[in-house]
Amino acid sequence: MILDIGFETMPREDLEAIILRRLKTTIDRVYSNIPFYRKKFEENNLSPNDIQSLEDLKRIPFTTKKDLRDNYPFGMFAVPMETVVRIHASSGTTGKPTVVGYTARDVNTWAELMARSLAAGGATREDIIHNAYGYGLFTGGLGIHYGAEKLGASVIPVSGGNTKRQIVIMKDFGPTILTATPSYALHLAEVAEEMGVSFKDLKFKYGIFGAEPWSEKMREEIERKLNLIAVDIYGLSEVIGPGVAIECHEAKRGLHIFEDHFIPEIIDPVSGEVLPYGETGELVFTTITKEAFPVIRYRTRDITSLNPEPCICGRTHIRMNRVSGRTDDMLIIRGVNVFPSQIESVLMEMDAAEPHYQLVVDREDNLDTMTVLLEVGESLFSDEVKHLQNREKKIATNIKDYLGVSARVKLVEPKTIARSEGKAVRVIDNRKI
Ligand code: DLL
């Protein structure tokens, strides 16, 4: 369902006129209220008046995560604290978290965007939404929550964790939409099975999964195990949280970016050059409606490409392809660049592979090594040792063939890799220590 027909199916020309108007307002706001941006403009001999077209945006330098950290915690806010009504922060694996703020209007904008997202993913006001994204500083829980209420659906604010109780709630309350990270969704399936509960007997129709990279194969696995249609939702705290882009359940081919609020660009992560549609690079966003925490040309570090082709759902907003990884997640193993998602694709191609895996990277005698720990199902694990070793070899050969990198593969017993209630930990890099 398209919740906001006006904006989402608007002819491109009209949409672009609105985007430009909103961009100019945002540029004025950041220039007047955030010393960081004023300084950036001045250093580059730019004034807000120089931005007269969407093309002119390219003249403004990028904003990076480091810039946000340097201005920790509130230095990038464009409004006084008394108008900030909400604060979130992204955990981040290194250094200080990134802190973001919202005015009352921002919270409302976000709720509207999330309502539109949920509708694109198949939800209606008749649905009961089981929201297993974590509530707290992470934007997932509250972001989905407010959107679900705005849509008029019934939301169960179950958050992450206490998995057995979640299964009981699913049985008793009959939720029809599941929102969770894809890795937690699989964990829910696993625990349900242990408890003798089949997803076939539950009422789920759609699942809205995101906050971490996942592959097309993993989608198939989730759809099969949870007996629902799975769509991909994308977002990041720095831009607003979830609700930046989502797949429509009609096509499930690329995520529509809400361009009436966010301008996407794809750049070459090394040269910074803007790349044409279809080319893969780093995703960059400019927010054009946010009050408290606007960002101009923010480098997300997420790798994807943009697809401007019309979609069968009728939306005119551009689509981004599935995020394949992050520039800072890239592992360099003896000089070969590898993304965890590429390993995942190889693993998922092999039948009987469970989508629970971890990559352990180390350095032995000055050489990088990578061990792929992969869980296998009960039946396979009880096979003879010889059989298992052959499988390990076969997977290692496939990784070498597809990705050009040598890896040790270790098949491990079911449920030995730690489960996460939020984002899965896919890589343990011992080289940094
Ligand atoms: O993960 C917001 C979110 C919550 C999105 C719930 C979707 C659902 P952060 O914690 O700031 O915000 O993390 C943002 O997570 O830059 C990506 O690297 C990754 N990410 C988010 N969605 C996807 C996705 C939330 N669908 C970072 N596919 C982003 C791949 C994703 N990666």
Boltz pocket constraint, residues with backbone or C-beta under 6 A from the ligand:
constraints:
  - pocket:
      binder: B
      contacts: [[A, 90], [A, 91], [A, 133], [A, 138], [A, 139], [A, 140], [A, 141], [A, 209], [A, 210], [A, 211], [A, 212], [A, 213], [A, 214], [A, 232], [A, 233], [A, 234], [A, 235], [A, 236], [A, 237], [A, 238], [A, 241], [A, 242], [A, 243], [A, 300], [A, 302], [A, 322], [A, 323], [A, 325], [A, 326]]
      max_distance: 6.0
